């Protein structure tokens, strides 16, 4: 029997136990003659495992898990992720994982994480107007702090519909507002903000960085609109599974934690796909082992070791 470890092939030592810690190898593959493979070459390791169906299933599971970490890691190279995802699926079939179930579990976990993310975003406070101080500094530098009230300026422009605010911001970028001459500025304001003609003198005054006043006001208002949109918990494009989990959050009792409510509903849906004890393997194969504590703690408890610390 040969074992792959690092970039060399070493023989199995009979007096040591069959563990990767004792023998160092990640894979132990039965063979009549030693098979020399470069363990740093993922393709070679994959081909070796795929061609030895009679090798220990547990070792093939380890290889599948190693690839799943890369396949579902957003920081990995796209080509590397695609290749490792394909190899993970092949190894999953060898170890008895059903591809259809794997896809259904992956879709459910994606909805679960998205649901938690949206709830966190909705619970967060909307940021204050970040550019307000810059507007006030410009007005102060020009001696206009008493002539214009920033609260009133924000209030007037906030009356614009959200889509129109976005359109005007895009027009400012396209027309390179900060480089326009006086006549061109007036033409722009007449075209895009005709109802705010009393503010034209303020917006077209570029002294002391005044070219930023209009953009600052609109950017802050646009960010508030986007924050409000993110606070919409239920949306038409949500999947049925997502909507069900969001419904659990909206209907939870006062004594129940919001994450607990969503996790319980997700677990209920997961149980309809696969049994809990087997679901652990699917979740781990997808590289989502951090979610096991949320969704499958009862399935993990029999295998959790209690460690007593010395006083």
Helices and strands as residue ranges (DSSP letters): E 2-5, E 8-11, H 20-23, E 27-29, H 42-50, H 57-71, H 78-94, H 99-123, H 132-141, H 150-157, H 162-174, G 177-179, H 182-192, G 194-199, H 200-203, G 207-209, H 212-230, H 240-250, H 258-273, H 276-285, G 289-291, H 292-295, H 297-301
